[in-house]
Amino acid sequence: MGIVWAIIIGAIVGALAKLLMPGKDPGGFWITSLLGICGAVVAKFIGQAVGWYRPEDSVGMVAAIVGAVLLLAIYRMMRRPSASLNV
């Protein structure tokens, strides 16, 4: 049952991250869910490095959204077409 909840919460977090960042993003339900789940993982990693979270703590919704927005921004920077290729 844990994986089902991770997908549900990931979809919610990923959708909220996409709403907060204007622009066109490819990807459907699964990409959005993965974005949310990975955002929570990134938020937990950063939070543990800074000392906000212990290993047994769960990440809050706001931190997960911030992590997902961060991943979405990195994804967009990597997917941006390079001007040097347009010759």
N, CA, C and O atoms as CSV, one atom per row, in Angstrom:
chain,resi,resn,atom,element,x,y,z
A,1,MET,N,N,0.813,-1.199,0.000
A,1,MET,CA,C,0.000,0.000,0.000
A,1,MET,C,C,0.851,1.255,0.000
A,1,MET,O,O,0.386,2.314,-0.421
A,2,GLY,N,N,2.098,1.156,0.468
A,2,GLY,CA,C,2.970,2.319,0.538
A,2,GLY,C,C,3.286,2.903,-0.829
A,2,GLY,O,O,3.353,4.123,-0.978
A,3,ILE,N,N,3.483,2.046,-1.837
A,3,ILE,CA,C,3.802,2.539,-3.173
A,3,ILE,C,C,2.601,3.257,-3.784
A,3,ILE,O,O,2.772,4.221,-4.530
A,4,VAL,N,N,1.409,2.805,-3.479
A,4,VAL,CA,C,0.202,3.465,-3.991
A,4,VAL,C,C,0.100,4.876,-3.416
A,4,VAL,O,O,-0.190,5.824,-4.145
A,5,TRP,N,N,0.338,5.017,-2.115
A,5,TRP,CA,C,0.306,6.346,-1.494
A,5,TRP,C,C,1.417,7.231,-2.039
A,5,TRP,O,O,1.212,8.432,-2.214
A,6,ALA,N,N,2.584,6.666,-2.309
A,6,ALA,CA,C,3.686,7.451,-2.878
A,6,ALA,C,C,3.299,7.987,-4.252
A,6,ALA,O,O,3.615,9.132,-4.573
A,7,ILE,N,N,2.627,7.185,-5.063
A,7,ILE,CA,C,2.198,7.636,-6.391
A,7,ILE,C,C,1.122,8.704,-6.274
A,7,ILE,O,O,1.155,9.694,-7.004
A,8,ILE,N,N,0.175,8.520,-5.374
A,8,ILE,CA,C,-0.894,9.502,-5.197
A,8,ILE,C,C,-0.337,10.839,-4.712
A,8,ILE,O,O,-0.641,11.886,-5.284
A,9,ILE,N,N,0.467,10.802,-3.669
A,9,ILE,CA,C,1.060,12.039,-3.138
A,9,ILE,C,C,2.014,12.639,-4.168
A,9,ILE,O,O,2.056,13.859,-4.329
A,10,GLY,N,N,2.778,11.805,-4.863
A,10,GLY,CA,C,3.678,12.289,-5.899
A,10,GLY,C,C,2.937,12.996,-7.023
A,10,GLY,O,O,3.399,14.018,-7.532
A,11,ALA,N,N,1.786,12.452,-7.412
A,11,ALA,CA,C,0.988,13.092,-8.457
A,11,ALA,C,C,0.478,14.453,-8.000
A,11,ALA,O,O,0.479,15.409,-8.775
A,12,ILE,N,N,0.046,14.542,-6.754
A,12,ILE,CA,C,-0.436,15.817,-6.227
A,12,ILE,C,C,0.695,16.831,-6.158
A,12,ILE,O,O,0.539,17.974,-6.588
A,13,VAL,N,N,1.832,16.415,-5.617
A,13,VAL,CA,C,2.985,17.316,-5.491
A,13,VAL,C,C,3.495,17.728,-6.868
A,13,VAL,O,O,3.789,18.903,-7.089
A,14,GLY,N,N,3.602,16.789,-7.790
A,14,GLY,CA,C,4.057,17.105,-9.140
A,14,GLY,C,C,3.119,18.062,-9.864
A,14,GLY,O,O,3.568,18.978,-10.553
A,15,ALA,N,N,1.817,17.848,-9.708
A,15,ALA,CA,C,0.839,18.743,-10.332
A,15,ALA,C,C,0.933,20.150,-9.747
A,15,ALA,O,O,0.861,21.134,-10.483
A,16,LEU,N,N,1.095,20.250,-8.432
A,16,LEU,CA,C,1.236,21.565,-7.811
A,16,LEU,C,C,2.519,22.260,-8.261
A,16,LEU,O,O,2.533,23.476,-8.454
A,17,ALA,N,N,3.594,21.494,-8.429
A,17,ALA,CA,C,4.849,22.082,-8.915
A,17,ALA,C,C,4.680,22.605,-10.330
A,17,ALA,O,O,5.185,23.680,-10.655
A,18,LYS,N,N,3.975,21.861,-11.180
A,18,LYS,CA,C,3.743,22.320,-12.547
A,18,LYS,C,C,2.839,23.550,-12.575
A,18,LYS,O,O,3.007,24.421,-13.429
A,19,LEU,N,N,1.892,23.627,-11.657
A,19,LEU,CA,C,1.039,24.815,-11.583
A,19,LEU,C,C,1.821,26.045,-11.138
A,19,LEU,O,O,1.546,27.153,-11.599
A,20,LEU,N,N,2.789,25.863,-10.252
A,20,LEU,CA,C,3.565,26.983,-9.729
A,20,LEU,C,C,4.574,27.519,-10.739
A,20,LEU,O,O,4.952,28.689,-10.674
A,21,MET,N,N,5.011,26.679,-11.667
A,21,MET,CA,C,5.988,27.101,-12.675
A,21,MET,C,C,5.277,27.233,-14.015
A,21,MET,O,O,4.915,26.227,-14.625
A,22,PRO,N,N,5.073,28.456,-14.476
A,22,PRO,CA,C,4.382,28.623,-15.765
A,22,PRO,C,C,5.238,28.118,-16.913
A,22,PRO,O,O,6.466,28.092,-16.830
A,23,GLY,N,N,4.578,27.724,-17.968
A,23,GLY,CA,C,5.281,27.233,-19.147
A,23,GLY,C,C,4.789,25.864,-19.536
A,23,GLY,O,O,4.048,25.213,-18.799
A,24,LYS,N,N,5.217,25.438,-20.710
A,24,LYS,CA,C,4.782,24.147,-21.236
A,24,LYS,C,C,5.758,23.057,-20.825
A,24,LYS,O,O,6.969,23.196,-20.994
A,25,ASP,N,N,5.229,21.991,-20.294
A,25,ASP,CA,C,6.046,20.847,-19.881
A,25,ASP,C,C,5.494,19.583,-20.518
A,25,ASP,O,O,4.292,19.323,-20.452
A,26,PRO,N,N,6.367,18.798,-21.131
A,26,PRO,CA,C,5.912,17.509,-21.642
A,26,PRO,C,C,5.746,16.522,-20.489
A,26,PRO,O,O,6.347,16.684,-19.427
A,27,GLY,N,N,4.959,15.542,-20.705
A,27,GLY,CA,C,4.809,14.506,-19.689
A,27,GLY,C,C,3.388,14.447,-19.170
A,27,GLY,O,O,2.705,15.460,-19.021
A,28,GLY,N,N,2.980,13.248,-18.907
A,28,GLY,CA,C,1.643,13.032,-18.405
A,28,GLY,C,C,1.647,12.679,-16.933
A,28,GLY,O,O,2.451,13.188,-16.152
A,29,PHE,N,N,0.737,11.804,-16.575
A,29,PHE,CA,C,0.534,11.432,-15.172
A,29,PHE,C,C,1.785,10.823,-14.556
A,29,PHE,O,O,2.162,11.190,-13.443
A,30,TRP,N,N,2.434,9.902,-15.258
A,30,TRP,CA,C,3.577,9.201,-14.674
A,30,TRP,C,C,4.771,10.116,-14.495
A,30,TRP,O,O,5.463,10.032,-13.481
A,31,ILE,N,N,5.028,10.990,-15.460
A,31,ILE,CA,C,6.142,11.931,-15.326
A,31,ILE,C,C,5.866,12.899,-14.188
A,31,ILE,O,O,6.764,13.225,-13.411
A,32,THR,N,N,4.619,13.360,-14.088
A,32,THR,CA,C,4.248,14.266,-13.000
A,32,THR,C,C,4.401,13.582,-11.651
A,32,THR,O,O,4.892,14.189,-10.699
A,33,SER,N,N,3.987,12.329,-11.562
A,33,SER,CA,C,4.118,11.575,-10.310
A,33,SER,C,C,5.578,11.379,-9.942
A,33,SER,O,O,5.958,11.567,-8.787
A,34,LEU,N,N,6.400,11.001,-10.913
A,34,LEU,CA,C,7.832,10.827,-10.651
A,34,LEU,C,C,8.481,12.136,-10.226
A,34,LEU,O,O,9.348,12.149,-9.353
A,35,LEU,N,N,8.064,13.225,-10.837
A,35,LEU,CA,C,8.574,14.535,-10.459
A,35,LEU,C,C,8.255,14.835,-8.994
A,35,LEU,O,O,9.112,15.331,-8.263
A,36,GLY,N,N,7.044,14.539,-8.568
A,36,GLY,CA,C,6.651,14.766,-7.176
A,36,GLY,C,C,7.373,13.863,-6.195
A,36,GLY,O,O,7.816,14.313,-5.138
A,37,ILE,N,N,7.494,12.583,-6.544
A,37,ILE,CA,C,8.186,11.638,-5.660
A,37,ILE,C,C,9.660,12.007,-5.539
A,37,ILE,O,O,10.211,12.041,-4.439
A,38,CYS,N,N,10.290,12.282,-6.668
A,38,CYS,CA,C,11.715,12.663,-6.638
A,38,CYS,C,C,11.906,14.006,-5.937
A,38,CYS,O,O,12.930,14.225,-5.289
A,39,GLY,N,N,10.934,14.902,-6.060
A,39,GLY,CA,C,11.005,16.176,-5.349
A,39,GLY,C,C,11.016,15.985,-3.846
A,39,GLY,O,O,11.734,16.685,-3.131
A,40,ALA,N,N,10.223,15.039,-3.364
A,40,ALA,CA,C,10.221,14.750,-1.930
A,40,ALA,C,C,11.555,14.146,-1.496
A,40,ALA,O,O,12.057,14.452,-0.414
A,41,VAL,N,N,12.122,13.295,-2.336
A,41,VAL,CA,C,13.422,12.685,-2.011
A,41,VAL,C,C,14.506,13.755,-1.963
A,41,VAL,O,O,15.337,13.762,-1.056
A,42,VAL,N,N,14.496,14.666,-2.947
A,42,VAL,CA,C,15.482,15.753,-2.965
A,42,VAL,C,C,15.316,16.640,-1.742
A,42,VAL,O,O,16.303,17.024,-1.114
A,43,ALA,N,N,14.066,16.970,-1.397
A,43,ALA,CA,C,13.810,17.809,-0.224
A,43,ALA,C,C,14.301,17.136,1.055
A,43,ALA,O,O,14.856,17.803,1.928
A,44,LYS,N,N,14.106,15.836,1.177
A,44,LYS,CA,C,14.574,15.121,2.360
A,44,LYS,C,C,16.100,15.104,2.416
A,44,LYS,O,O,16.681,15.304,3.483
A,45,PHE,N,N,16.753,14.869,1.277
A,45,PHE,CA,C,18.214,14.850,1.223
A,45,PHE,C,C,18.784,16.216,1.627
A,45,PHE,O,O,19.701,16.296,2.444
A,46,ILE,N,N,18.239,17.275,1.052
A,46,ILE,CA,C,18.717,18.621,1.388
A,46,ILE,C,C,18.402,18.942,2.842
A,46,ILE,O,O,19.235,19.514,3.545
A,47,GLY,N,N,17.212,18.580,3.295
A,47,GLY,CA,C,16.836,18.835,4.683
A,47,GLY,C,C,17.722,18.111,5.678
A,47,GLY,O,O,18.045,18.664,6.729
A,48,GLN,N,N,18.124,16.880,5.369
A,48,GLN,CA,C,19.029,16.150,6.249
A,48,GLN,C,C,20.418,16.766,6.225
A,48,GLN,O,O,21.091,16.818,7.255
A,49,ALA,N,N,20.856,17.234,5.056
A,49,ALA,CA,C,22.180,17.851,4.964
A,49,ALA,C,C,22.250,19.145,5.767
A,49,ALA,O,O,23.288,19.470,6.343
A,50,VAL,N,N,21.146,19.879,5.802
A,50,VAL,CA,C,21.106,21.152,6.533
A,50,VAL,C,C,20.808,20.938,8.015
A,50,VAL,O,O,21.109,21.797,8.844
A,51,GLY,N,N,20.216,19.790,8.344
A,51,GLY,CA,C,19.898,19.487,9.731
A,51,GLY,C,C,18.442,19.691,10.095
A,51,GLY,O,O,18.095,19.700,11.276
A,52,TRP,N,N,17.575,19.855,9.088
A,52,TRP,CA,C,16.149,20.044,9.348
A,52,TRP,C,C,15.424,18.731,9.613
A,52,TRP,O,O,14.463,18.691,10.381
A,53,TYR,N,N,15.886,17.654,8.977
A,53,TYR,CA,C,15.232,16.355,9.099
A,53,TYR,C,C,16.205,15.317,9.633
A,53,TYR,O,O,17.391,15.322,9.301
A,54,ARG,N,N,15.678,14.426,10.469
A,54,ARG,CA,C,16.432,13.236,10.875
A,54,ARG,C,C,16.087,12.124,9.893
A,54,ARG,O,O,15.104,12.240,9.163
A,55,PRO,N,N,16.870,11.050,9.857
A,55,PRO,CA,C,16.596,9.973,8.899
A,55,PRO,C,C,15.200,9.365,9.037
A,55,PRO,O,O,14.639,8.896,8.046
A,56,GLU,N,N,14.634,9.363,10.226
A,56,GLU,CA,C,13.309,8.759,10.400
A,56,GLU,C,C,12.159,9.737,10.162
A,56,GLU,O,O,10.999,9.328,10.188
A,57,ASP,N,N,12.455,11.024,9.931
A,57,ASP,CA,C,11.407,12.018,9.692
A,57,ASP,C,C,10.885,11.928,8.266
A,57,ASP,O,O,11.615,11.569,7.343
A,58,SER,N,N,9.608,12.260,8.102
A,58,SER,CA,C,9.054,12.346,6.756
A,58,SER,C,C,9.073,13.808,6.309
A,58,SER,O,O,9.094,14.726,7.128
A,59,VAL,N,N,9.064,13.992,5.021
A,59,VAL,CA,C,9.142,15.331,4.446
A,59,VAL,C,C,7.749,15.922,4.385
A,59,VAL,O,O,6.787,15.218,4.077
A,60,GLY,N,N,7.632,17.201,4.674
A,60,GLY,CA,C,6.351,17.885,4.586
A,60,GLY,C,C,5.967,18.165,3.141
A,60,GLY,O,O,6.796,18.090,2.234
A,61,MET,N,N,4.702,18.489,2.948
A,61,MET,CA,C,4.166,18.745,1.614
A,61,MET,C,C,4.841,19.953,0.967
A,61,MET,O,O,5.159,19.922,-0.221
A,62,VAL,N,N,5.059,21.009,1.738
A,62,VAL,CA,C,5.677,22.219,1.188
A,62,VAL,C,C,7.106,21.930,0.732
A,62,VAL,O,O,7.513,22.369,-0.343
A,63,ALA,N,N,7.859,21.204,1.531
A,63,ALA,CA,C,9.233,20.854,1.159
A,63,ALA,C,C,9.244,19.971,-0.084
A,63,ALA,O,O,10.117,20.127,-0.938
A,64,ALA,N,N,8.306,19.060,-0.200
A,64,ALA,CA,C,8.228,18.200,-1.377
A,64,ALA,C,C,7.918,19.021,-2.620
A,64,ALA,O,O,8.479,18.766,-3.686
A,65,ILE,N,N,7.033,20.002,-2.497
A,65,ILE,CA,C,6.710,20.867,-3.636
A,65,ILE,C,C,7.931,21.691,-4.040
A,65,ILE,O,O,8.216,21.841,-5.229
A,66,VAL,N,N,8.649,22.224,-3.054
A,66,VAL,CA,C,9.860,22.991,-3.353
A,66,VAL,C,C,10.885,22.103,-4.065
A,66,VAL,O,O,11.516,22.537,-5.028
A,67,GLY,N,N,11.051,20.883,-3.604
A,67,GLY,CA,C,11.964,19.947,-4.258
A,67,GLY,C,C,11.526,19.634,-5.681
A,67,GLY,O,O,12.363,19.559,-6.581
A,68,ALA,N,N,10.224,19.451,-5.898
A,68,ALA,CA,C,9.714,19.167,-7.243
A,68,ALA,C,C,9.894,20.370,-8.166
A,68,ALA,O,O,10.225,20.203,-9.340
A,69,VAL,N,N,9.681,21.579,-7.647
A,69,VAL,CA,C,9.895,22.783,-8.451
A,69,VAL,C,C,11.373,22.905,-8.831
A,69,VAL,O,O,11.703,23.272,-9.959
A,70,LEU,N,N,12.247,22.599,-7.891
A,70,LEU,CA,C,13.684,22.631,-8.168
A,70,LEU,C,C,14.038,21.637,-9.277
A,70,LEU,O,O,14.778,21.979,-10.199
A,71,LEU,N,N,13.523,20.428,-9.195
A,71,LEU,CA,C,13.787,19.427,-10.235
A,71,LEU,C,C,13.202,19.844,-11.578
A,71,LEU,O,O,13.822,19.623,-12.619
A,72,LEU,N,N,12.019,20.444,-11.566
A,72,LEU,CA,C,11.405,20.905,-12.797
A,72,LEU,C,C,12.232,22.016,-13.442
A,72,LEU,O,O,12.373,22.051,-14.664
A,73,ALA,N,N,12.772,22.910,-12.640
A,73,ALA,CA,C,13.622,23.978,-13.166
A,73,ALA,C,C,14.892,23.404,-13.780
A,73,ALA,O,O,15.317,23.847,-14.847
A,74,ILE,N,N,15.499,22.431,-13.122
A,74,ILE,CA,C,16.701,21.781,-13.664
A,74,ILE,C,C,16.368,21.054,-14.963
A,74,ILE,O,O,17.129,21.119,-15.929
A,75,TYR,N,N,15.243,20.371,-14.983
A,75,TYR,CA,C,14.808,19.661,-16.190
A,75,TYR,C,C,14.622,20.628,-17.353
A,75,TYR,O,O,15.047,20.346,-18.473
A,76,ARG,N,N,13.986,21.767,-17.089
A,76,ARG,CA,C,13.770,22.757,-18.144
A,76,ARG,C,C,15.084,23.333,-18.650
A,76,ARG,O,O,15.228,23.573,-19.849
A,77,MET,N,N,16.045,23.559,-17.760
A,77,MET,CA,C,17.335,24.085,-18.197
A,77,MET,C,C,18.063,23.072,-19.083
A,77,MET,O,O,18.748,23.453,-20.033
A,78,MET,N,N,17.916,21.803,-18.775
A,78,MET,CA,C,18.584,20.772,-19.564
A,78,MET,C,C,17.894,20.566,-20.908
A,78,MET,O,O,18.550,20.207,-21.885
A,79,ARG,N,N,16.596,20.785,-20.975
A,79,ARG,CA,C,15.828,20.571,-22.201
A,79,ARG,C,C,15.807,21.801,-23.103
A,79,ARG,O,O,15.296,21.736,-24.221
A,80,ARG,N,N,16.353,22.918,-22.632
A,80,ARG,CA,C,16.352,24.146,-23.426
A,80,ARG,C,C,17.233,23.941,-24.652
A,80,ARG,O,O,18.362,23.465,-24.531
A,81,PRO,N,N,16.719,24.304,-25.850
A,81,PRO,CA,C,17.553,24.132,-27.047
A,81,PRO,C,C,18.747,25.077,-27.014
A,81,PRO,O,O,18.640,26.227,-26.589
A,82,SER,N,N,19.856,24.579,-27.462
A,82,SER,CA,C,21.084,25.353,-27.457
A,82,SER,C,C,21.138,26.263,-28.685
A,82,SER,O,O,20.811,25.833,-29.791
A,83,ALA,N,N,21.549,27.514,-28.494
A,83,ALA,CA,C,21.639,28.453,-29.607
A,83,ALA,C,C,22.779,28.094,-30.543
A,83,ALA,O,O,22.738,28.451,-31.720
A,84,SER,N,N,23.802,27.395,-30.049
A,84,SER,CA,C,24.940,27.048,-30.876
A,84,SER,C,C,24.604,25.975,-31.906
A,84,SER,O,O,25.327,25.834,-32.892
A,85,LEU,N,N,23.546,25.226,-31.708
A,85,LEU,CA,C,23.175,24.196,-32.664
A,85,LEU,C,C,22.397,24.747,-33.843
A,85,LEU,O,O,22.291,24.086,-34.876
A,86,ASN,N,N,21.847,25.952,-33.707
A,86,ASN,CA,C,21.072,26.571,-34.785
A,86,ASN,C,C,22.020,27.349,-35.691
A,86,ASN,O,O,22.247,28.543,-35.494
A,87,VAL,N,N,22.564,26.665,-36.673
A,87,VAL,CA,C,23.533,27.310,-37.572
A,87,VAL,C,C,22.860,27.697,-38.849
A,87,VAL,O,O,23.500,28.254,-39.741
